[in-house]
Amino acid sequence: MARKLAEGKDNPNLWKMELTCSGQGWSQGNKTPCYALWEVTALDIKRRSHKDYGGGTETYYGFVCPDCGCFTEISDKIIPHDIRSHAPAYVE
């Protein structure tokens, strides 16, 4: 009998890619990117929002490096919509 391993929105095999921790896209404060290569899955994607001076909100997506804690932005063009729509908010 088949056994469900993960709900569709939590299935890390739906999307994954190799990415480097570069800290690209955000000020890292006191953190320094380690430039390690990671296999990033759907479960690693976080959503980060920024309000601009005009009052609009811009949303960015990326992953947090498990080693150094830097947030590296990933173009939303390479992350499927379903994964972006389920991405939890990044909390510093």
Secondary structure, 3 states (H helix, E strand, C coil): CCCCCCCHHHCHHHCEEEEECCCCCCCCCCCCCCCCEEEEEHHHCEEEEEECCCCCEEEEEEEECCCCCCEEEECCCCCCHHHHHHCCECCC
